[in-house]
Amino acid sequence: MSDCLFCRIISGGIPSKKIYEDNELLAFYDISPQAPVHFLVIPKKHISNLMEAAPEDAVLLGKMLHKAQELLSEQGCAEKGGRFVINCKSDGMQTVEHIHLHVLGGRSLGWPPG
């Protein structure tokens, strides 16, 4: 989608600080980090939000989670872990209409989130 911010990042039209890329996924650092480690993992396939994911997207979503876990470990958070968040639609505070997984670590994260 040409008007989607993350699709433009995927196509290279908008720069990002990438930490991982393959044929299906892209991971890059958040431009407004909320923790010492804060990056996003997104599918290259445009899926607007989790509520609109189709059954055939289940494998791709699983790959997102697994890659997020690997990358968080590589960022030095294997021992203490972190937080994995998918915001969904307006009540979930989703700000970009392309499914994305926030991965945060490097400090204790309180609950409920601010």
For each residue, the residues with C-beta under 8 A, 3 or more apart:
1: 4 7 46 98
2: 7 8
3:
4: 1 7 8 46 96 97 98
5: 8 9 14 96 98
6: 9 10 42 46 96 98 100
7: 1 2 4 10 11 46 98
8: 2 4 5 11 13 14
9: 5 6 12 13 14 15 16 26 28 42
10: 6 7 26 42 44
11: 7 8
12: 9 15
13: 8 9
14: 5 8 9
15: 9 12
16: 9 26 28 29
17: 28 29
18: 21 26 27 28
19: 27 28 29 39 71
20: 25 26 27 41 67 71
21: 18 25 26 27
22: 25
23: 44
24: 43 44 45 60 63
25: 20 21 22 41 42 43 44 63 64 67
26: 9 10 16 18 20 21 41 42 44
27: 18 19 20 21 39 40 41 42 67 68 71
28: 9 16 17 18 19 39 40
29: 16 17 19 33 38 39 40
30: 33 34 38 39 40 102
31:
32:
33: 29 30 36 37 38
34: 30 38 104
35: 38 82 83 104 105 106 107 109
36: 33 105 106 107
37: 33 72 75 76 77 82 103 104 105 106
38: 29 30 33 34 35 102 103 104 105
39: 19 27 28 29 30 71 75 102 103
40: 27 28 29 30 100 101 102 103
41: 20 25 26 27 64 67 68 71 100 101 103
42: 6 9 10 25 26 27 64 98 99 100 101
43: 24 25 46 47 57 60 61 64 99
44: 10 23 24 25 26
45: 24 57 60
46: 1 4 6 7 43 98
47: 43 50 52 53 57 98 99
48: 52 97 98 99
49: 52 53 88 89 94 97 99
50: 47 53 86 88 99
51: 88 89
52: 47 48 49
53: 47 49 50 57 58 61 99
54: 57
55: 58
56: 59
57: 43 45 47 53 54 60 61
58: 53 55 61 62
59: 56 62 63
60: 24 43 45 57 63 64
61: 43 53 57 58 64 65 99
62: 58 59 65 66
63: 24 25 59 60 66 67
64: 25 41 42 43 60 61 67 68 101
65: 61 62 68 69 84 101
66: 62 63 69 70
67: 20 25 27 41 63 64 70 71
68: 27 41 64 65 71 72 84 101 103
69: 65 66 72 73 84
70: 66 67 73 74
71: 19 20 27 39 41 67 68 74 75 103
72: 37 68 69 75 77 78 81 82 103 105
73: 69 70 77 78
74: 70 71
75: 37 39 71 72 105 106
76: 37 106
77: 37 72 73 80 81 82 105 106
78: 72 73 81
79:
80: 77 105
81: 72 77 78 105
82: 35 37 72 77 103 104 105 106 109
83: 35 102 103 104 105 109
84: 65 68 69 101 102 103
85: 101 102 103 104
86: 50 99 100 101 102
87: 92 93 94 95 102
88: 49 50 51 91 92 94
89: 49 51 92 94
90: 93 94
91: 88
92: 87 88 89
93: 87 90
94: 49 87 88 89 90 97
95: 87
96: 4 5 6 100
97: 4 48 49 94
98: 1 4 5 6 7 42 46 47 48
99: 42 43 47 48 49 50 53 61 86
100: 6 40 41 42 86 96
101: 40 41 42 64 65 68 84 85 86
102: 30 38 39 40 83 84 85 86 87
103: 37 38 39 40 41 68 71 72 82 83 84 85
104: 34 35 37 38 82 83 85 109
105: 35 36 37 38 72 75 77 80 81 82 83
106: 35 36 37 75 76 77 82
107: 35 36
108:
109: 35 82 83 104 113
110: 113 114
111:
112:
113: 109 110
114: 110
